[in-house]
């Protein structure tokens, strides 16, 4: 995973929010290749940080698995009792 530095006069990091809900089926087989390809496409457009809504523990577990599959830094926006 790439490191992201922010603040202190550095250039702003382009980021976006993932719209679709995460599911374990997104990370299996051919679906995983398409999912990772979509993220790599964002990176090629200059996105340096990708945020995900994480409404529950299952979504957190999915995001953890996804993080091991991509090089772009992922951020969890936690929406449940931490």
N, C-alpha and C positions, 0 to 999 in steps of 0.2 A: 504494500500500500504506500502511496506517495504521501509525504508530509505536506501539510498546508500551514504556511505562516501568515498571520494576519496582524494588522495594526502597525504602528510605528512608521508611518510613511510608505509602507509597502503598497503595491498595486492591489486594488480590490480583487477578491476571488469571486469569479462568476459561479453562482450556485443556482440550483433549481430544486423544486419539490416534486417528488414522484407522485403521480395522481392515482394510480391503480392500487388497490389493496393487495398486499403480499399474500402468497399462498405457497405451500410446500410444492405443489404441482408445477409452479413456475420454475422451480430449480431442478427439475428432473428431466433427463433425456434431451430430446430435441427442443422442448420448451425452454430449457436452461440455456441452450446455445442462442436462441432468439432473444431471451431476456438479457443475457450478458452482451450481446451484440447491440441492443438498444442503449445500454449504458455506455459502451465504447463509442457509439455514435454521438452521445452527448459530450463525451470527452473530446472527440475530434472537432466538435464545434466550439470548444474552448471552456466548457464547463469544468470547474475544478473541485466541486463539492456537490454531493447529491443527498438531499434530505428525504426522509421517509416518516410519515405518521406511524406511530407505534401505539395502537389502542389497547393492546393486551400482551400478555407474556408470549403467546404463540407467535405474534408478529415480531417480537424481539428475537425469538429463536430463529425465525426465518431470516431476519436481517443479519444475524450473526453468521449464518451459513452463507448468505449472499456475499458478505464482506470478504470471505475467504476465496471467492470466485472472481473478484474484480480488483483492479488496481486503484480505482478512484476512491477517495475517502467518502465514506457514508456517514450520515448523521441521523441519529434516532431522535425524533421529536416525541417524547414520552407523553402519552395521553392517559395513563393509568397510575394508580398508586404505586410509586416506586418502591 
